[in-house]
Amino acid sequence: TEGKGIDPSGCQVEEQDCELLQTIYRELGEPDGVVGAIRIGPSRRTRTELELQGKWSDMQASYEEVASTDRRRSALCGLVDCTQAMRRFESSLQLISGIRQEMPDLTEQ
């Protein structure tokens, strides 16, 4: 109806459709879309579930979203784990280098 927004809490998306959306957004290179598809699914998946399923790209998108919050430190460490699990070692080294410059106290722990 005109003038009314969509109520996301009333939206029912089947798990199968949610996975299809994640695949589409992943192939389009849209990590925000992947995170959105995870959020609208019938049960939000935790990063642990994604890790167990080997869905590293989805985990990476989740960590990237968290990296802009007050939990940046743990999210950056999670991103390093994801890039290593996906065998993107050069990206992992670049992340580590950036972390060392941004947070020198983190590397001393």
C-alpha positions as CSV (number, residue, x, y, z in Angstrom):
1,T,0.0,0.0,0.0
2,E,1.1,3.6,-0.6
3,G,2.8,5.4,2.2
4,K,3.6,2.3,4.3
5,G,7.0,0.8,4.7
6,I,7.7,-2.9,4.6
7,D,7.6,-4.6,8.0
8,P,10.6,-7.0,8.0
9,S,9.4,-8.8,11.0
10,G,6.3,-10.0,9.1
11,C,8.3,-11.2,6.1
12,Q,8.6,-15.0,6.0
13,V,11.5,-16.3,3.8
14,E,12.1,-20.0,3.5
15,E,15.6,-21.3,4.2
16,Q,16.0,-22.5,0.6
17,D,15.1,-19.0,-0.7
18,C,17.5,-17.4,1.8
19,E,20.4,-19.6,0.6
20,L,19.6,-18.8,-3.0
21,L,19.7,-15.1,-2.2
22,Q,23.0,-15.5,-0.5
23,T,24.4,-17.3,-3.5
24,I,23.2,-14.7,-5.9
25,Y,24.6,-11.8,-3.8
26,R,27.9,-13.7,-3.3
27,E,28.3,-14.2,-7.0
28,L,27.5,-10.5,-7.6
29,G,30.2,-9.5,-5.1
30,E,27.7,-7.8,-2.8
31,P,28.7,-8.7,0.8
32,D,26.0,-6.4,2.2
33,G,23.4,-8.4,0.2
34,V,24.7,-11.6,1.7
35,V,24.4,-10.3,5.2
36,G,20.9,-9.0,4.5
37,A,19.9,-12.5,3.2
38,I,21.3,-14.1,6.3
39,R,19.3,-11.7,8.4
40,I,15.9,-12.3,6.7
41,G,16.2,-16.1,6.9
42,P,14.0,-18.1,9.2
43,S,16.8,-18.6,11.7
44,R,19.8,-16.3,11.8
45,R,22.9,-18.2,11.4
46,T,25.7,-17.6,13.8
47,R,29.3,-17.3,12.6
48,T,30.0,-20.6,14.3
49,E,27.3,-22.3,12.1
50,L,28.8,-20.6,9.0
51,E,32.3,-21.8,10.0
52,L,31.1,-25.4,10.5
53,Q,29.5,-25.3,7.1
54,G,32.6,-23.8,5.5
55,K,30.7,-20.7,4.3
56,W,33.8,-18.4,4.7
57,S,32.5,-15.7,2.3
58,D,29.3,-15.3,4.4
59,M,31.4,-15.2,7.6
60,Q,33.7,-12.6,6.0
61,A,30.7,-10.4,5.2
62,S,29.4,-10.8,8.7
63,Y,32.8,-9.8,10.2
64,E,33.1,-6.8,7.8
65,E,29.7,-5.5,9.1
66,V,30.9,-5.9,12.7
67,A,34.2,-4.2,11.9
68,S,32.5,-0.8,11.8
69,T,31.2,-1.2,15.4
70,D,32.8,-1.1,18.8
71,R,33.8,-4.8,18.3
72,R,36.2,-3.9,15.6
73,R,39.2,-5.6,17.2
74,S,37.6,-9.1,17.3
75,A,36.0,-8.6,13.9
76,L,39.4,-7.9,12.3
77,C,40.9,-11.0,13.9
78,G,37.9,-12.9,12.5
79,L,38.5,-11.5,9.1
80,V,42.1,-12.7,9.2
81,D,40.9,-16.2,10.1
82,C,38.4,-16.1,7.2
83,T,40.9,-15.0,4.6
84,Q,43.3,-17.7,5.7
85,A,40.6,-20.4,5.6
86,M,39.8,-19.2,2.0
87,R,43.5,-19.5,1.2
88,R,43.7,-15.8,0.4
89,F,47.0,-15.4,2.1
90,E,48.0,-12.2,0.4
91,S,44.8,-10.6,1.6
92,S,45.5,-12.0,5.0
93,L,48.9,-10.4,5.1
94,Q,47.5,-7.1,4.0
95,L,44.9,-7.2,6.7
96,I,47.6,-8.1,9.3
97,S,49.8,-5.2,8.1
98,G,46.9,-2.8,8.3
99,I,46.0,-4.0,11.8
100,R,49.5,-3.6,13.0
101,Q,49.5,0.0,11.8
102,E,46.1,0.8,13.1
103,M,46.4,-1.0,16.5
104,P,50.0,-1.6,17.4
105,D,48.9,-2.6,21.0
106,L,47.0,-5.6,19.5
107,T,50.2,-7.1,18.1
108,E,51.9,-6.9,21.5
109,Q,49.4,-9.1,23.3
